[in-house]
């Protein structure tokens, strides 16, 4: 069994460093995962769960994993087992199928085991190009099941701006991978999609989560013992130990200075920023994305979960002079997170601001909810305003939220209309210059002389002071006496010049000069 796990770890790895601290940790975790998947030795039962209209293949529950860890690793405290399971999940060996946050929960949450190909022991570091191909591929697949999260959509937009020159290559790669995936079985494709998503949750985690790949344990060890390497992490060359430690005179221990701490902070910041996307702040958009705005229309809870959505909804309520409802709801939500010693004071503040007689921001409650809340305030707690909050929530959901979705402010964000240009038909300077040169050449080719011997008016005009319909059209007044109007003539005896007219004009020019 251990040999089988060693064979799996060797996939895609050329001579791995078994002495590396990271590899030691990975080997221990993979031994646990291998035993956990082995049915013959009492592993965790992997089963297919029937949902309402579909089946969820190859999953285990968080409770099963925690109980297996307590039983097989002699762990007595469930909290310790949950902590160990969270450490394993943070490395990507186990992942929840419906959440991007890699943690372990002791409940009925469904988890799935990662494929050995995506194990961290394979020691390959993905690049931003790989991440761009993956996100681009997600946009081509089943959007109901593989829809991009908000932070993934923002990352895709940044990568598209960063790799604008080779985005066509990235798109072709993603398209080719999608064609290969469509040939696979539906169940197999569903499992592989979730495993690939979990791999990127490890290497490009959700904002606010710890990236377990951004710090190398060996570098931390070298930081503590710089004399064991030829070059320290700060770039200072150190002499390696060529003699026995017995013959080396003992050196006094040097106290850590501010300069050492500053260098250490700089090094750690560089390690943290190693996997971050380097993008200009100019490229970052302050306006919410169109996909983000669409989610606000799915349900009232979506707009309350989004901070930008809360701000937009609050502005709308301020325009209708009913912002106290949302401010009360947010204040009660904040009350539930307050420390116990501050709860009583905060309850009194909320009561005086929203519910007391003559309150500056009084809210509209029914008599039943007001009575219950008045009794609860006497013995204040985190859930004193639970009934009042529920009443205000239903009021906003049925009334204010529906009007917000129909408002011009939300429709403008949803349609993402561009501002119209102040000047219609604006041309670039190059286009203006090109048109002016063409007009000047055509006027010169027309000989610029009146048939009766006089000069034409200024460039761009014809006899009689009337401008032509286009700046590049040259109109000449040709006498029509003695013949009927031709097909090219218009009412009033005006028509466009032809090559015959220009030749006759040149002949008239020669005659005029001879007479002079």
C-alpha positions in Angstrom: 0.0 0.0 0.0 2.8 2.4 0.8 4.5 1.3 -2.4 1.4 2.1 -4.3 1.2 5.6 -2.8 4.9 6.1 -3.7 4.1 5.2 -7.3 1.3 7.7 -7.4 3.6 10.4 -6.0 6.1 9.8 -8.8 3.6 10.8 -11.5 4.9 13.9 -13.3 7.9 14.2 -10.9 11.5 13.7 -11.9 13.7 12.7 -8.9 11.9 14.5 -6.1 13.8 15.8 -3.1 12.7 13.4 -0.4 14.7 15.3 2.2 12.7 18.5 1.6 10.5 19.4 4.6 7.6 20.0 2.3 8.0 16.5 0.8 8.1 15.0 4.3 4.8 16.6 5.1 3.3 15.6 1.7 4.3 12.0 2.2 2.7 11.8 5.6 -0.5 13.3 4.3 -0.6 11.0 1.3 -0.2 8.0 3.5 -3.2 9.0 5.5 -5.2 9.7 2.3 -4.2 6.4 0.8 -5.4 4.5 3.9 -8.6 6.6 4.0 -9.4 5.5 0.4 -8.7 1.8 1.0 -11.9 -0.1 1.5 -10.1 -3.3 2.5 -8.5 -1.7 5.6 -11.6 0.1 6.7 -11.4 3.3 4.8 -14.1 6.0 4.4 -17.1 4.8 2.4 -17.2 6.7 -0.9 -20.7 6.7 -2.3 -23.0 8.3 -4.9 -25.7 10.5 -3.4 -29.0 11.0 -5.2 -30.1 14.6 -5.3 -33.5 16.0 -6.4 -32.9 15.7 -10.2 -29.4 14.4 -10.4 -26.7 12.3 -8.8 -23.6 13.4 -6.9 -20.8 10.8 -7.6 -17.9 9.8 -5.4 -18.4 11.9 -2.3 -17.9 11.5 1.5 -19.3 13.6 4.3 -17.3 15.7 6.7 -18.6 13.7 9.6 -17.3 10.5 8.1 -13.8 12.0 7.7 -13.6 13.3 11.2 -14.8 10.0 12.7 -12.2 8.1 10.7 -9.4 10.4 11.8 -10.4 10.0 15.5 -10.6 6.2 15.1 -7.5 5.4 13.1 -5.1 8.1 14.4 -6.1 7.8 18.1 -7.4 11.3 18.4 -9.7 11.9 21.4 -10.7 15.5 20.9 -13.0 16.1 17.9 -11.7 19.7 17.6 -8.2 18.3 17.0 -9.5 15.9 14.3 -11.3 18.9 12.6 -8.1 20.9 12.7 -6.1 18.0 11.2 -8.7 17.6 8.5 -8.6 21.3 7.7 -4.8 21.1 7.3 -5.2 18.3 4.9 -7.9 20.1 3.0 -5.8 23.3 2.9 -3.1 21.4 0.9 -5.8 20.3 -1.6 -6.0 16.5 -0.8 -9.7 16.8 0.2 -12.0 19.5 -1.0 -15.7 20.5 -0.6 -17.6 20.1 -3.8 -19.8 23.2 -3.3 -17.4 25.7 -1.8 -14.1 27.4 -2.7 -12.9 27.7 0.9 -10.8 24.6 1.7 -11.8 23.8 5.3 -13.1 20.8 7.2 -16.6 20.8 8.8 -18.0 18.1 11.1 -21.4 18.0 9.4 -23.1 16.6 6.3 -21.0 18.7 3.8 -19.9 16.6 0.8 -16.2 16.3 0.2 -14.2 14.6 -2.6 -10.7 13.2 -2.8 -8.2 14.9 -5.1 -6.7 13.0 -8.0 -3.0 12.1 -7.5 -2.0 14.1 -10.6 -3.0 17.3 -8.8 -1.2 16.4 -5.5 1.3 19.1 -4.3 4.1 16.5 -4.2 4.3 16.6 -8.0 6.2 19.9 -7.5 5.0 21.8 -10.5 4.1 25.4 -10.1 1.3 26.7 -12.4 1.7 29.9 -14.3 -0.7 32.7 -14.9 -1.1 31.5 -18.5 -2.4 28.1 -17.2 -4.8 30.0 -15.0 -6.0 32.1 -17.9 -6.7 29.0 -20.0 -8.6 27.4 -17.1 -10.8 30.5 -16.6 -11.4 30.9 -20.3 -12.4 27.2 -20.5 -14.8 27.6 -17.7 -16.7 30.3 -19.6 -17.2 27.9 -22.5 -18.6 25.0 -20.4 -21.9 24.5 -18.5 -22.5 27.9 -17.0 -25.1 26.7 -14.5 -22.6 24.4 -12.9 -19.3 26.1 -13.6 -20.2 29.7 -13.5 -17.2 31.9 -12.5 -17.3 33.5 -9.0 -16.9 37.3 -8.7 -13.2 37.1 -7.9 -12.6 34.7 -10.8 -14.4 37.0 -13.2 -12.2 39.9 -12.1 -9.0 37.8 -12.4 -10.1 36.7 -15.9 -10.6 40.4 -16.9 -7.1 41.3 -15.5 -5.4 38.4 -17.2 -7.1 39.2 -20.5 -5.7 42.7 -20.3 -2.2 41.4 -19.3 -2.1 38.8 -22.1 -3.8 40.8 -24.8 -1.2 40.0 -27.4 -1.4 36.2 -27.0 -5.0 35.9 -25.9 -5.9 34.3 -29.2 -3.5 31.4 -28.4 -5.0 31.1 -24.9 -8.5 31.0 -26.3 -7.5 28.3 -28.8 -5.9 26.2 -26.0 -9.1 26.5 -23.9 -11.3 25.6 -26.9 -9.2 22.5 -27.6 -9.4 21.3 -24.0 -13.2 21.8 -24.0 -13.5 19.6 -27.1 -11.5 16.8 -25.4 -13.6 17.1 -22.2 -16.9 16.8 -24.1 -15.8 13.3 -25.4 -15.6 12.0 -21.8 -18.4 10.5 -19.8 -20.7 12.9 -18.0 -20.0 11.6 -14.5 -16.2 11.5 -15.1 -16.3 15.0 -16.5 -18.1 16.3 -13.5 -15.5 14.7 -11.1 -12.6 16.0 -13.1 -14.0 19.5 -13.3 -14.4 19.7 -9.5 -10.8 18.3 -9.0 -9.4 20.9 -11.4 -11.3 23.7 -9.6 -9.9 22.5 -6.2 -6.4 22.6 -7.6 -6.8 26.2 -8.5 -8.4 26.9 -5.2 -5.1 25.9 -3.6 -2.8 27.9 -6.0 -5.1 30.9 -6.6 -7.3 30.9 -3.4 -10.3 33.0 -2.6 -9.4 36.5 -1.4 -8.9 36.3 2.4 -7.8 32.7 2.5 -4.2 31.6 3.2 -2.2 30.4 0.2 -0.4 27.3 1.4 2.0 27.4 -1.6 3.5 30.8 -1.0 5.9 30.0 1.8 8.7 27.4 1.5 9.7 25.7 4.8 13.3 25.2 3.6 13.7 29.0 3.2 12.4 29.6 6.6 14.9 27.1 8.0 17.8 28.8 6.1 16.6 32.1 7.5 17.2 30.8 11.0 20.6 29.1 10.1 22.2 31.2 7.4 25.7 29.8 8.1 24.7 26.5 6.6 24.3 27.9 3.1 26.8 29.6 0.8 24.4 32.6 0.2 21.9 33.8 2.7 18.4 35.0 1.8 19.5 38.6 2.1 22.2 38.1 -0.7 25.2 38.2 1.8 27.8 35.6 1.0 28.5 33.3 4.0 31.4 31.0 4.6 30.4 27.4 4.7 31.5 25.2 7.5 34.6 23.4 6.2 36.0 22.5 9.6 34.7 20.5 12.5 32.4 22.4 14.8 34.8 21.5 17.7 37.6 23.5 16.3 35.5 26.6 15.5 35.8 29.1 18.3 32.5 30.0 19.9 31.1 33.4 18.8 29.0 35.7 20.9 25.3 35.7 20.1 24.4 38.9 18.3 21.2 40.6 19.2 18.6 41.2 16.5 18.6 44.7 15.3 16.0 46.8 13.6 17.8 46.4 10.3 17.6 42.6 10.5 13.8 42.8 11.3 13.3 45.1 8.3 15.2 42.7 6.0 13.1 39.8 7.3 9.9 41.7 6.7 11.0 42.6 3.2 11.8 38.9 2.4 8.5 37.7 3.8 6.5 40.3 1.8 8.3 39.2 -1.4 7.3 35.6 -0.7 3.7 36.6 -0.1 3.6 38.6 -3.4 5.2 35.9 -5.4 1.9 34.4 -6.7 -0.1 37.6 -6.9 -1.1 39.0 -10.2 0.9 42.1 -11.1 -1.5 44.5 -12.6 -1.6 48.3 -12.9 -4.1 50.1 -10.7 -5.3 51.9 -13.8 -6.7 48.7 -15.1 -8.8 48.1 -12.1 -12.4 49.1 -12.6 -14.3 50.9 -9.8 -17.7 50.0 -11.2 -19.1 46.5 -10.4 -19.0 44.0 -13.2 -22.2 43.3 -15.2 -22.3 39.7 -13.9 -22.0 41.0 -10.4 -25.0 43.3 -10.9 -27.0 40.5 -12.4 -26.6 38.5 -9.2 -28.3 41.3 -7.3 -31.5 40.5 -9.2 -31.5 36.8 -8.3 -32.7 37.4 -4.7 -32.7 39.9 -2.0 -30.1 38.0 -0.1 -27.6 38.4 -2.9 -27.7 42.2 -2.7 -27.3 42.1 1.1 -24.3 39.8 0.9 -22.5 42.1 -1.5 -20.9 45.2 0.0 -21.2 47.2 -3.2 -24.8 46.0 -3.6 -25.6 47.3 -0.1 -24.1 50.7 -0.9 -26.2 51.0 -4.1 -29.4 49.8 -2.3 -28.7 52.3 0.5 -28.4 55.2 -2.0 -31.7 54.2 -3.6 -33.4 54.1 -0.2 -31.9 57.5 0.7 -33.5 58.9 -2.5 -36.8 57.5 -1.2 -36.2 58.7 2.4 -36.5 55.2 3.8 -32.8 54.4 4.5 -33.5 53.8 8.2 -34.8 50.3 7.4 -31.5 49.1 5.9 -29.5 50.9 8.5 -31.5 49.1 11.2 -31.1 45.7 9.6 -27.3 46.2 9.3 -27.0 47.5 12.9 -28.8 44.3 14.1 -26.4 42.2 12.0 -23.4 43.9 13.5 -24.9 43.4 17.0 -24.7 39.7 16.6 -20.9 39.9 16.1 -20.2 42.2 19.1 -18.3 41.0 22.1 -20.5 40.0 25.0 -19.4 43.0 27.2 -20.5 45.5 24.5 -23.8 43.9 23.7 -25.9 45.7 26.4 -24.6 49.1 25.4 -25.1 48.5 21.7 -28.7 47.3 22.3 -29.5 50.6 24.1 -28.0 52.6 21.2 -30.1 50.8 18.6 -33.2 51.2 20.7 -32.7 54.9 21.1 -31.9 55.5 17.4 -34.6 53.4 15.7 -37.4 52.3 18.2 -37.6 54.6 21.2 -40.4 57.3 21.2 -39.1 60.3 19.2 -36.2 58.3 17.7 -34.3 60.3 15.0 -34.6 57.3 12.6 -37.8 55.7 13.6 -38.8 52.5 11.7 -42.3 51.3 11.0 -43.1 48.2 13.0 -46.4 46.4 13.7 -47.7 46.4 17.2 -46.9 42.7 17.8 -43.3 43.0 16.9 -42.9 46.2 18.8 -44.3 44.6 22.0 -42.0 41.6 21.8 -39.0 43.9 21.1 -39.9 46.2 24.0 -39.9 43.2 26.4 -36.6 41.8 25.0 -34.8 45.2 25.5 -35.2 44.9 29.3 -32.8 41.9 29.2 -30.7 42.8 26.2 -28.8 40.2 24.2 -27.5 39.6 20.7 -30.9 38.5 19.5 -33.1 41.2 21.1 -34.2 42.6 17.8 -34.8 39.4 16.0 -38.5 39.8 15.5 -38.1 43.5 14.4 -35.3 42.6 12.0 -37.4 39.9 10.4 -40.3 42.3 9.9 -38.1 45.0 8.3 -36.4 42.3 6.1 -39.8 41.2 4.7 -40.9 44.8 4.3 -37.7 45.7 2.2 -37.9 42.5 0.2 -41.6 42.9 -0.8 -41.5 46.7 -1.4 -38.2 48.5 -1.6 -36.2 45.7 -3.3 -38.8 45.4 -6.1 -38.7 49.2 -6.8 -34.9 49.1 -6.8 -34.8 46.5 -9.5 -37.1 48.7 -11.6 -35.2 51.9 -10.9 -33.0 53.7 -13.4 -29.9 53.4 -11.2 -30.1 49.6 -11.3 -31.0 49.4 -15.0 -28.0 51.7 -15.9 -25.6 49.4 -14.0 -27.2 46.3 -15.5 -27.0 47.5 -19.1 -23.5 49.0 -18.6 -24.2 51.8 -21.1 -21.4 53.8 -22.4 -21.6 57.6 -22.1 -22.4 59.2 -25.5 -19.7 61.3 -27.0 -20.2 65.1 -26.7 -19.5 65.6 -30.4 -21.2 63.5 -33.0 -19.2 62.3 -36.0 -15.8 63.1 -34.3 -12.9 62.2 -36.5 -9.3 61.7 -35.7 -6.6 64.1 -36.7 -5.2 61.6 -39.2 -8.6 61.2 -40.9 -9.1 64.9 -41.1 -5.6 65.4 -42.6 -6.2 62.6 -45.2 -9.6 64.1 -46.3 -8.1 67.6 -46.6 -5.3 66.3 -48.8 -7.7 64.4 -51.1 -10.0 67.5 -51.4 -7.0 69.7 -52.3 -5.8 67.2 -55.0 -9.2 66.9 -56.6 -9.6 70.6 -56.8 -6.3 71.0 -58.5 -7.2 68.2 -61.0 -10.4 70.1 -61.8 -8.2 73.0 -63.1 -9.9 75.4 -60.7 -11.1 77.8 -63.5 -14.6 78.9 -64.5 -15.6 78.1 -68.1 -16.1 81.8 -68.9 -12.5 82.6 -68.0 -12.9 83.5 -64.4 -11.4 81.7 -61.4 -13.6 79.5 -59.2 -14.3 80.7 -55.6 -12.3 79.4 -52.6 -11.6 75.7 -52.3 -14.6 73.7 -51.2 -17.2 76.1 -52.8 -18.7 76.6 -56.3 -20.0 79.5 -58.2 -22.9 81.2 -56.5 -21.5 80.7 -53.0 -23.1 77.3 -52.4 -21.1 74.6 -50.8 -21.0 71.1 -52.2 -22.8 68.3 -50.4 -19.5 66.6 -49.4 -16.1 68.1 -48.7 -14.5 65.8 -51.3 -17.0 66.6 -54.1 -16.1 69.3 -56.7 -19.1 70.9 -58.5 -18.7 73.1 -61.6 -21.2 75.4 -63.2 -21.3 74.4 -66.9 -23.3 76.5 -69.4 -26.2 74.4 -70.8 -27.4 76.7 -73.6 -27.7 75.1 -77.0 -28.3 71.6 -75.7 -30.7 69.8 -73.5 -29.9 68.6 -70.0 -27.8 65.5 -69.9 -28.5 62.5 -67.6 -25.9 63.8 -65.1 -27.4 67.3 -64.9 -29.6 68.3 -62.0 -32.3 71.0 -61.8 -30.8 74.5 -62.2 -28.1 73.4 -64.7 -25.6 72.1 -62.1 -23.9 68.7 -62.5 -20.7 67.0 -61.4 -17.6 67.5 -63.4 -16.3 64.8 -65.8 -13.0 64.2 -67.4 -14.3 65.8 -70.7 -15.2 68.9 -68.7 -11.8 69.1 -67.2 -10.1 68.7 -70.6 -12.2 71.5 -72.1 -11.3 73.7 -69.1 -7.7 73.1 -69.7 -8.2 74.1 -73.4 -10.0 77.3 -72.4 -7.1 78.1 -70.0 -4.6 77.9 -72.9 -6.9 80.1 -75.1 -7.1 82.8 -72.3 -3.3 82.8 -71.9 -2.8 83.2 -75.7 -5.1 86.2 -75.8 -3.3 87.8 -72.9 
